[in-house]
Amino acid sequence: MSTRWLSGLLAGLYVCVALTAAAPAPAPGEDWPTYGHDPGGQRHSPLADITPANVARLEVAWTYSLRGSATPAQVAPPEDAASSAQRAAEAAGPAPRRRTRLAASQVTPLMVDGRLYLTTPYGRAVALDATTGREVWSTPVPGPGQPSLRGVEYWRGDGAVGPRLFFGTRDGRLFALDAKDGRPSQGFGADGVVKLATAEILQGGDERFYGMTSPPLVYGNLVITGAAVQEFPPRGAAGDVRAWDARTGALVWTFHSVPRPGERFHNTWAAGSATNRSGVNVWGFMTVDVARGILYLPFGAPAFDRYGGDRHGDNLFSSSLVAVDAATGRYLWHFQVVRHDIWDNDLQAPPLLFNATVSGKRVPAVAITSKNGLLFVLDRVSGKPLHPVEYRKVPASDVPGERTAPLQPFPRWTPPLARTSFRFDDVARLTPEHTQWCERWMADKKMVPGGLYHPVHLNQPTISFPGLQGGNNWGGSAFDPASALLYVNTSDLGQVTELVPSSTGPLPYERGPTSGRFMQPETRLPCQAPPWGQLHAIDMSTGRVRWQATLGTTDSLPAALRETGRPNVGGPIVTAGGVVFIGATDDSRFRAFDARTGQLLWTHRLGASAHATPMSYRGTDGRQFVVVSATGGSFLDSPVTADELVAFALPRPAPTFRDPYAGSKKLLVIADLSTGNQIAHLGVSHAMASLERIGRESGAYVAILRTDTNLVTKGEVWGTGDYAKGGRRQAPMHSLDYFDAVLFYTNGELNLTDRQKQDLLDFVAKDGKGFVGVHTAAITAASWPEYARMLGGFFDNHPWNVSSARLIVERPDSPMMQGFATGQTLVDEHYQMLPVPYSRSEVDVLARLDPDSLDLSNPGVHRTDRDFPVAWIKSYGRGRVFYSYIGHPDAAWDDPRVQTMYREAIRWAMDGGATPQPHPPTTR
């Protein structure tokens, strides 16, 4: 080993050690290392920076497009067979026709050691810088199955093996990636992949319907998986829970969700009915009591979940919470929430672990919420109810062969949190048209009103509440250990179902044609009276509801009627600052509530509905962040109109140093130094130098020159990247709001996002600021029509190229036209405006080309009116726009007339002055 190489290595090691020492380790709980923040799923952040007093000041800190660096082939993933089958089982109908290349996600990222980890619906796993949203690495997931849409699980490693990320796919594979660089974890399975869809688990069923939609759970050196399986036909893949060695991928234990012959509770199934039974699976979230080594498994309903005549009995462990030894999978206890489930009342929300106070003593507890809208609280060691439970008689089924359970459990202390009944006089009366539609629909279909545990009738549609998407669903709840309040959101979205004789089997009955959501499809208005969505706070020491808040807005209704609540999917989080954050609703809002009172404190309109659970952490800049994914989608079929992960934070503290440009007018110059074919554009660098010098020498303005578009934003850039705080001479350029005008000299859109484009237009139209356009090429106007409308029209190609032409000065009194006179010759790259939508009724032309000096025989000349404007001003909303194409060759920028024109144009754009006066062309 050379001494030179060794000294370099030692120097590098020193730097690494120094940097590590300088960066403070996150305090316990300030990361978000698993789906529920902690293994018990409390979704409580100890961060208290954001409070009811300041939450209204939250702003977007950064956004990340879930498409990221995806290839075009990954941008529009098709719906797989498992998703289609699950939609059919939920009577959700076919997925809406995709109108964009976007895909839906329900992901909740994890945050560990300054990085966010997540999966995307574009076939990738990614790591982001948690403070800036910058992509650190991106790993494509090979194969047809999309990675689990709700996220990943993190394992810190065991010393010999480094940290790993685990996630499943819809085609039955378990992936392990190295958290450091996203590469497949060697030593785990085959190149980081374990096949979950084994012959033993498939039981002869179709492997296309076996996969994972939620993240697995890590306990010690085990990674524990549930699965999404078919809901019809009834025989197929098992919903067993399995544990795998996190280092090697070897199978460690299996818990049979449907007891096999000789196993305890096998007799809860009629003879032969348990064999190869599908359903009874954990497609949602598990939690674990790490100290006690107890794993909590929330199981779903059996297949088929509308008719159970082929499976008489209570059917354990369907719709049950089961506790097992986390290290071995050994059964400990169970609590069945729904006996002989024929309502699809899956338990898929994370069982929430907390410490309850009973008779003055602290008792380890677990809270269960589910689709039925009921809340059960159990001793998490014994499984016995801590809040009293009673078993009530429920209606019997009239379907031949069906044997419903005569009794079902109900909590005594906490009332149902969602609607559990419906009568015809409960119909919504918001608008006459909607009421009439619902009443006619119910009458025409001869529907039967029902509610919780009302069996579906044969040949007669039955209205069931809370419904398949009602109650709490997989979103679950959050818990504040300081106040002992549990927060849970619910939907009142009923389901209409009928059973009809089956002509194809394998069961005698199947869902009939009148099956679906209890709402008007065109308006998305449920047919029962609101509220349709609520957020609840329950005192877990008494089981009483502390407060309830309406959750969601129906924008299509008149203003006085809009606060109806909305159907929602996804869950809340709560912070030590006393704030509950939740998206979930199908109205594209993200909200914050006062955790003590339920008062709505803050609402942010997103690009799409956030059917995901948010999370919170502390960034390396010291701020508390709150992050939520917003794409739309889910079985609520919210429009998929965005693909964003959105991070919110409080504004950065104002810098303590003085702005060196305070008191000066400030111009942001965005210039493109290359054309689309990467050839240096003539004159651009010379133009930037001239613009900076003109401003400095005249004192009219300070030019901030950029060849990137980072500052073209209404968001916050201060303190990140090139705009990091520090330095006496650094200007605090937080966003566009810092500037008085913007000048564009571009050959295209550069890399502006849709949000940045809108911000730039709003800067002019809404803020009343100024815009100066210089020699913008036709490509920008053609691909960004609103930009062209702001400027005054669409540009044609260059029929004359760089040539000489005479000027006609139409506004000789304008300061911008000083030095120019009619008849003077101008050498530049001349081109023309297209006839439409350019109009003299909107544009105040300062100067135009003399048509007698042009070759009008060129077939590229389209202006039969002989109107060839060179420079003009116009209004755009409250703002002002100047445009000239002068400035292509270097010589133009050395022309004192051109320099004066742009100096005065910039002054006018910043300060106002002469109001544009559209006028017809002057005669020569």
N, C-alpha and C positions, 0 to 999 in steps of 0.2 A: 504494500500500500504506500503510495507516495505521500510525503508529508504535506504537499500542497493540497491534495484531495482531502486528507484528514483535517487540515486546518479549516477548509471550506465546510466540511461536515460539522465540525465543532461550532463554527460560526452560525450555521443554520440552526443547530440545536439550541444555541443560546437565544437566537431570535424567537424560536418557537416557545421556549420556556418563558421568556420575557413577556411575550404576548399573552400566553396563558395566564401568567400571574396578574397581568394588568386587567384582564377581563374578569369581572366578578362573576362567580358562579351564581346561577339563579337560585333564589330562595325556594324552600320547599313549597310545592304547589303553584309556583309561578309559571311553570311549563304546563302543557296539556298532553301528557304522554300516552293516554288511552282514550277511547271514545267518550267515556263518561267522566273524564278528567282523573278519576281515581278508580281503582279496581271495583269499588262498590257502587260506582255509577251515580254519585251524588250530583255531578255537574255543577259543583260549587267552586268558584274561583276565589282565592283569598285576597285577590287584588281589590283595592278600595280607592284607586285614583278617580275612577268615574263614579259619580254620585248623583242622587236626584237633583242636586243643586246645579251640576254642570253638564249633565248628560245631553242637554239640548245643544251644547256647543260641539258635539261630535261631528267630525267631517271625514270624508273619504281620505284615507292615508295612501292607499294604493289599490289597484285592481290587477288581477291576473286572469288572462284568458285561458280557460281550461284546454283550449285547442293547443296553446303554446306552440311548440315546434312540430306539431303533427303534420304528416304528409297529407296531400289531398285525399288519398284513399282512406285515411283514418278519420276524415272530417264528418262523414255521414254514415256511422255504423248502422247496419240494418238491425231491426228488431229480431232477436233470436227466438228459437222455438220455445224455450222456457218462458220468456216474457209473454209471448203470444198465448201460451197455454194458461199462464197465470191470469192474464186479462180475461180469458174466457171463463176461467173458474170464478173470477170475481164478478162475472156478468157485466164487465166494464165495456164490452164491445171492442171492435178493432181499434187499434191505435189511430189517432187522428193523422191524416195525411201530412207528412212533414213538409212545411212551406219554406224551411230554411235548411242550411247545412249544419244546423246546431243539434246537439243531443242533450238529454236531460241527465242531471246528477243529483244525488242526495248526500253528497260527501261532507263529512266533518273532518277537517285536517287534524293531524296531531302536530304538536310542537314540542321538540326536544332539543336542548342545547343550541338554540338560535335558528333552527330549521323547521319548516313546515313539511310534512309528508302527507301525500294524498294520492288517490287514483283518479283518473279522469274517464269520461265516457268515450274518449277517443283512443282507447287501447293503450294507455300509458300510465306509468307511475312516475311521480315527479317529486323533487325536493326544491323548496324555495327558501330564499333568505327571508326569515320571518319579519324582519324590520322593513325591508324594501319591497318584498314581493318578487325579487329577481330570481329567475330560474337558475338553480345550482346544477341540477342534472335532470335528465329526462330519459326514461327507459321504456321502449316499446314492449308491449306484452304480446308475444307471438301467439298465433292461433286464432280461431274464430271467436272464442269466448271473451266477452268484455270483463275487465277486472271488476270486483265487487263495487257496486255503485255507492256504498256508504263509507268506504275508506279502508284503512290499513290498521295493523297492530304493530307495536314497536317492542322489540326485545333488546335489552341492554347488553346481551352477551354474557359469557361466563368467565371471562379472563382469557381463556385460550381462543375463543371465537368472539369476534367483534360484534357490534350491534347489527341487528337485522330488522327488516320489515317483512311482515307476512300479510298476504291477502289471497283470497280465492277468486275463481272466475266462474262465469255462468256455464262453462262447459266442464266443470268438475275437476279443476286443478288447483293445487295449493302452491303458491310461489313464495320464495324467500329471496330477498335482495339485500345486499350489503348497504347499510344506511349511509356509509361514507360516500360511495360513488354510484350506487344504483345498479351495480353489476350483479348477475345471478350468484347466489351464495353457493360456493363450491363445498361439497361434502354433504349438502342437504339434498336428498333424493337424487334425481338425475339432472345435473346442471341447474340446481336450485328449484326443481319442480317435483312435486309428489302428486300422483294421480289419485284423486279422491273417488272417482267413479269406478270402483272395483267391482268385480263380478259378485262378490259377497254382498256389497251394499246395494247393487242394482236389482238383485233378486229376479233377474230375467226381464226387468223393465227397460224402458228406452232411456239410454244415457243422455240424450239431448235434453231431458227435463231435469237433470241433476246438476246442481252447481251451488254457488254461494253468492248472496247479494249483500251480506253484512260482513264486517270484519271478524276474524277469529279473536280469541282471547288468550293472553299469555299468563301462565302461572308457573313461577320458577323457570325450569328449563323445558316446559311443555307448551305447545301451541295447540289450542283446543278449538275444534271446528264443529259447527252445525251445518245446515244445508237447506237450500230451497229445493223442494221436490214437487212432483205433479200433484194436482188436486183432483184430477180425473184422468184415467179410470182409477178405481179404488186399489187395484193391485199393481205394485211396481216397486220403485226404489224405497229403501228404508230411510227413515228420518233419524237414524242413530247419531249420537254425539261421539266424537272420537278425539283422542289426544295423541299428539305426535311429538317425538323428540325434536326440540328446536335446533339441535346441532346436526342431526343426521337425517331427520325426516322419517325415522322408523316409527311404526305404530306402537303405542304404549298401552292404551286401553280403549275399549268400546263400551258405551252404555246403550243398551237396546231400548229405543223409545217405545216400542211395542214388545212387551215381555214374551219371550219364547216359551215353548212347552217346558215345564219343569221350573220356570222362573216365577218368582212372586208376582201376583196380580195378573198372571196369564188368564185366570178364570174370570176376569172382568170382560172378557170377549167371549161371545158365543162360540161354540165348538167350530173350529176351522176358520173363523172369521179373522183371526189375527195373522194367519199365514200370508206372507208377502204383502201385508197391508202397507200402503203408502200414506203420506201425510204424517201427522204426529212428529213434527220436526221443529228444530230451533232455526228459523230463518231470520230471526231478529238478533237480540243481544243477550249474552250471558254476563254475569258478574261473579266476583269471587271474594270471599272473606279470607284474605291472605293470612291473617294471624291464626285463624282456626283451620285453614285448609279446606274450606267448604265452597263448592261450586254450585251456582244456582242456574237452573236450566228452565226457561219458559217455553213450553211446548205448544204447538198449534193443534188445530183440529184434524181429525182423520179424513182421509179421502174415502168416499165422496162426502163433502161436508154439508149437503142439503137433505140427504136421505140416508138413514142408518138401519134400514130394515135388513140389511145383510150383515149387520154387526151388533146384534143385541147386547146390552150390557153397558156399564159405565165407560168402558174403553180407555183404561189407563195405558199410557200416561198422557192421553190427549187433553189439551186445554188445561194443563196442570203445571204448577211450579214444583220442580223436583230438585232436591238437594243431594249432592253426591260428594264423596271424598275426592277432592281435586287431584290428588296424586294417583289414585287407583281407579276412579270411576265407580266405586262401590256405593250402592244406594244407601241413603240415610233417612230421608222422609219425603213426603209429597203432600201437596194440597191441591185438590182438583177444583178449579174455579167453575167449570161447566161440565156437568155429567152428560155423557152421550151427546156430544156436541153436533147439532145439525143446523147451526147458525153461523159457522165460521168465526167463532169468538176466540181467535188465536190469542195466546199470551206471547207477545213478541217484544213488548217494551222491556227495557232493562230492569230486572228486579233491583230495587233501590235499597241499599244497605245503610242503616243509620242506627243510632242509639236512642231508644225510646225511654221515657220516664213512666214507670208503672208502679203505682203505690209508693211513690217516692224513691224508687230504685231504678238504676240504669240497666236496661235490658237490651241486648243486641236484637235488632229488628230488621225485617225486610218488608217493603211495601210493594204491592203488585197492582198495576193498572193494566187495563186491556181494552179491547173493542167494546165490551159490554158497558163501559162507563162506570163500573164499580171499583171501589178501592178497598183492598184487603191488607191488613197489617198482621204479620206473623212473627213469632219468636224465631229468629233465624237459626237457632241451634236445634230446637225441637220441632218446629213447624206448627206449633199450636197458635191459635189466634190470640193476639194481644188486644185487638179491638173486637168486641163480641160479634159472632156470626150466628145467624139463624137460618134454618132450612125451611123454605116456604114451598107450598104447593104451586105447581105451574100447570098450564093447560096440557091436555093430552092431544096427540095427533090423530087426525081422522084419515090419514093416508094408510091404505091397507098394507100390513106388514111392518109398519113403523111402531116402535115401542119407545116413547119418550120417557126420560127419567121423571118420576113423579115429584121429586123435590130438587131444588137448586139452592145454593148458598147465597145469602145476602148479608152485607155488613149492617150492623144495627146503628152504629154511631154516625157514619158518614153517609149522607143520602146519595142517590145516584147523581153523578156529575154530568150526565148527558141525558137527553130525552129518552125515556124507555117506554113511551106509549103514544098512541095517536088515535084521535077521534075525528070524524068528518068535520066537526065544527072547529077543529084546530087548523083548518086550512089558512094559508097566508092571505092577508087582505091588504096588500101593499099597493097594488094597482088593479083596477077592474079587469084589465086584459089578462093579467097573470092569474087572478083568482078564477076567472071564467075558464081559462085553459085547464087549470088543475081540476076543477070540479067536473068538467066535461070528460077529462081523461079518466078520472076515477070512476065516473058513472059508465062510460063506454066500456071500460075493461072489467066492470063489476068487481072492483077491488074490495078486499076485506081489511078493515083497519086492525092493527095489532101493535105489538111492542116487544119488549124483552121476553124471550122464551115462548113467544106465540108461534106455534109450529106453522110451517108453510102448508097451505092447503093444496089439494089435488084439483086441477082444472079451474082454479080460481086464484088470481093474483093476490098476494098477501103483502101488506105494508109492514115492514119490520123496522124497529128502532132499537139501538142507535144505528144499525146498518153495518155493512161490510167495511165501509170507510169511516164509520162513525166512532163514537167513544174516543179513546185515547190512541188507539192503533199503536204503531211501533215507536212513536215519538217519545213516549215515556214522560218522566217527571224530573224535577230538580229539587234539591233539599238544602236549606240553610241551617247548619247546625247551631248557629247562635240563637235564632228565633224559633227553631223547631217547626218551621213552616215548610210544607211541601207544595210545589207549584206544578200544575198539570193543565194542559190545554186539551179541549175536547171539541168534537164536531157533532152536530145533529144533522147527519146526512142519511136519511132513511134509505131502505132498499126495498124494491118491489120484486117479488119472486113468486113464480108458480111452478108446480110440478105437473108434468103431463106424462102419460104412458110413453115408454121408450120403444121405438121401433128398431133400434140397433143394439141395445144392451150396452154393457153387460148387466146393468141393473134394470129393474122393471120400470123405473121412473127417471126422468131427466128434467132439467129446467125447461120451462116453456118459453114461448116467444115474448111474453110480457115479463121481462126480467131486466132490471137496471136501476139506476139511481132514481130516487123519489124527487125529481126536479124537472123543470122544463128545459130541454136541451138547448134550445136557441138562446134563451136568456140566462141560463145557468142559475136560475132562481129556484131554490127548494120550494116544495109545495106546502110545507107546514109553516106556521107562524114563527118568526124569529124569537130568540136568537138562534143563529145557525153555527156559531162558534164562540167559545168562551175560554177564558183563562181563570183558573181557580187557585186560591191559596187555602190550604187545610192545616189547621193546628194539629200536629201529630200527637200532642199530649192528650187531646180530647176527641179527635176525629171530627171536630166541627169545622165547617167552612168559615174561614176568617173573612174572605172577600171573594167576589166574582166580578170579572170585567168582560165586557163584550170584546171579542177579538175578531176584527175584520170589517172591511167597508165594501159595500156593493155600489160601485161607481155608476152603474147604469140607472140607478133609482134617483128620484128627485132628492135634492140636498137634504131635506128634512127627514128623509126615510133611510138614508144610506148606512147608518150605524147598526147594521143587522147582525154583525158577526159573519164569518165566512167559513166554509169547509176548510180544514187545515190538515196538513201532514208534516211532521217534524216536531221537535220538542224545544223546551226552554232551557236556559241556563240562569243561574243566579250568582251574583258577586257579593263579596264582603262589603262593597260600597253601597249595598242596598238597592240594587237595580236588577230587574228580571229582563233579559233580552230574549226575543222570539221573532222568528220569521213565520214559517209554516202556512200562513193563509194564502189563498189563491188570488189575492189582490195586489201582489207584487210590492208588499210593504215589509219593512223591518222595523220593529217597535221596541221601545223600552218602557217598562212599568215600574212604578214605585213598589218595592217589595213589601213595604209595610201596609200600604193602603190600596194598591191596585190602580192608582191614578196613572193614566197614560201620560208619559213625560216627553216622548220624542218619537217621531215617525220619519222614516226615510223611504222615498220611492225608489225601488230597484228596477233594473232593466227587465226582470222576470221574477216570478214568485220564488221564494226561498223555501223549498220543501226539504229542508235539512236542519239539523241542530247546529246552532252557532257554537263558538268556543272563544276563550279569552286567554291572554298571556302577556308577559312583559317582554318588550323588544330590547335589543341591545342599546337603543337610544334612551332607555329608561321609561318609555311610555307604555301604558296599558293599551293593548289592541283588542278589538272584538272583530271576529271574522265570521262570515257566513257565505255559503255558495248560493248563487241565484241563477237558475236556469229555466225554471218552470218544469212542466212534466208531471210525473207521478200518476197514480191512477185517478187523480182529480182532473187530469188532462189540461192542466194550465198551459197556456201558450208557451212554447219553447222559443223565447225571444232574446235570450242572452246566454252567455257561457262563462260567467264571471265568478271569480272568488273575490269578495270585496272585504277590505280591511278598513276599519274605522278607528280613529284615535282622536283625542283632544288636540287642539292646535298646539304647535310648539310654542314655548315661551318666546316672547319677542327678544331679539338679540340685544345685548347690553351695549354694544358698540354703536357709534354713530354711522348712519348711512352716508358714504362719501358723496352720493349723488342727491342727497336730500335737498329739496327746493328746486331741483332741475327738472325740466321736462325729459321724459325717458322714452326712447324709441327702441322697440325690439325689432331687429333686422334678422329675418330668416332667409338665408341664401343657400341655393343648391349649387354645389361646386361640380356637379357632374350631370350629364344628361342620362337618359335611360340606357344608352349604350356605353356609358362610362367614359365618354370623351369630355375633356374639360370644356365647359360652356364659356364661350368668348365673353370677356368683359366682367364676369361675376366677381372675381377676386378684386379686380380694379374698382368695380362699383362699390364693394364693401369698404375698401380703403378710402374712396372718395366720400362716401356717406359719413364715415366716422370723422374725417377731416373737416367736412363742411359743418357738421354739428359743433365740433370743438371750436373752430375758428369764429363761427358766427355767434356762439353762445345760445343758439336757438334750442338745442336739445343735446342730450347725451345718447349716443348710439351704443346699444348692447348687441354685439354681433354674434350670431349663432349659425352654425351649419347643421345643427340637430334641432329637433322639435320639442325637446323636453319641457321647455317653458311655455309652450302653447297648451295651456291647461288651466282650468279653474281649480284644479286640485292643489295639493300641497307638495312642493318639491324641496322646500328649504330643509336642510339638514341631511340630505341624501346625495350620494354620488358627487357630481361636480358642484353641488350646491351645499356641501357640508359647511356647518357653521365654523367660523374662525377666520382670523386675519383682519387687521384694522381697515384694509381697503376693500374688503369684500362687500358688495351690495347685497342686501337681503331680498333676493329675487324669489319671493315665495311662489308666485304664479303670474298669470296675465294681469292680475289686478295691480301689479307693481308699475305697469307701463301706461303711457298716455296714448300711444299709437303703435301699430304694428306695420312693418314694411315687408312685403314678400317679393323676393326675386327668385322664383323657383321654376323648374322645368317639369314639375309634376306635383303630386300630393305628398312627396317624401314618405315618411312613415307615420303620418297622422292617423290616429284611431278615429272611429266614429264619434267617440266622446270628445276628443280634441277638436274635431271639425265643428261640432256644435258649440263648443266653448269659444272658438274663434268667432263664429257668427254672432254669438250672444255678446261677446266683447264689444262688437260694433253696434248691433241692433238694440240690445237691451241696456248696455252700460253707457251708450252714447259716446264711445271712443272713436278713434280714427283709424283708417286703413289706407295704406299706400301700396298699390300694385305696380310692379316694374316688369315689363317684358315677360309676363306670364304666358307660357306656351299653350297651344291649343289643347294639349293632353289634359291639363288641369281642368279647364272649363268643360271638356267633354265628359270626364269621369266624375266630376263633382258639380252637378248642375246648380246647386244652391250657391256655390262659390261664384259661378258665372253670373247668376242673377244679382248677387251682391255687387259685382264689378260693373254690371250693366249690359251684359250680353255674352254670346258665345263667339269664340274666335275661330277664324278660318285658317287655312294654311298660308304659306308665304308665296303668293304668285310673283312677287317682285324680288324676294330675297334681299341681300344687301345691295342697295341701289340709291340713287339720288332722286329726290323729288322736291317740288316747291311746296311751301306752306301757305295756307290761308288762315290767318289768326282771327278767330271770331270773337275773342274776348281780350282785346288789347289792353283793357283797363285792369285785367287781373294781374296781381303781383307775380303769379306763376309764369306769365307770358312776357316778363321783362326781357328785353333784348331780342325777342322774336318779332318779326314783322312779316306781313303778307308779301309773298314773292321771294322770300329767302329760301335758299336751298338747304335741305337737310339730308345727310347721308346716314342711313341706318337700315336695319332689316325691317322693311315695311310689310305690313300685312293688314288684313281687313276684318271687320266685324261681319258675322253672318246677318242676313236681313232680320231674322227672328231669333231671340226676343228683343234685340236692340231697338230702342225707340227714343226719339228726340223728346218724347213727353216725359221721360224719366232722367235723361242724361243731359247735363249742361256741357256742351262741347266747347273746349277752349281753343283748340286748333285742329285743322284737318288738312289732308293732302289736296293739293290742286290736281283735279283729275286730268287736266290738260297736260300735266307733266308725266303721266303714267301710261303704260301700255295696256289699254282697256280691252285689247283684243285677246289677251290671255284667257284661256277657257276657265282658269281658276278664279276669275273676277265675277263675283256674284252680286255686286251692288249696282243695280241698274239706276239707282237714284244718285249715283256718283258721290255718295257721302262716305268719306274715308277718314274717320276721326283718328287723331294722333294722341290727344290728351283731353281728359274730361274730368268733371267732378259730379257727384250725385249724392243723394241721401240714401241711407239704408237703415230703416227703423229710426232710432234716435241718433244714429251715428253718421259719420261722413266718410266718403270714399273718393280717393283720387286714383286715376289710372293713366299710365302712359306706357307705350311699348318702347319708347326711346331708351337706349342704353344697351344695345347689343354689342357693338364694337368698342374697343378701348378708347378710340378717338372721341366717342360721344361723351364719355365721362371726363375728358379733358376740355370739353367745350364749356366755357363760362355760362352760356345760355342754358345748357342742360343742368349744370350744377345749381344755378339760381332757381330754375323751375322746381327741382326736387327739394331744395331748401325751403322754398315758400310753400310747396305742397305739404311738406311735413309740418310746417308751422300751422297751416290751415287745418290739417287733420287733427292736430293736438288742441288748437285753441278755438276752432270754429272761425267765425268771421263771415265772409260772403256766403249767403245761402244759394245753393244751386238754383239756377233759373233756366229750366229747359226751354229751348227755342228752336225754330226751324233753321236750316242752313242759311247762312248769309250769302248774298250774291257776291261774286268777285268784283 
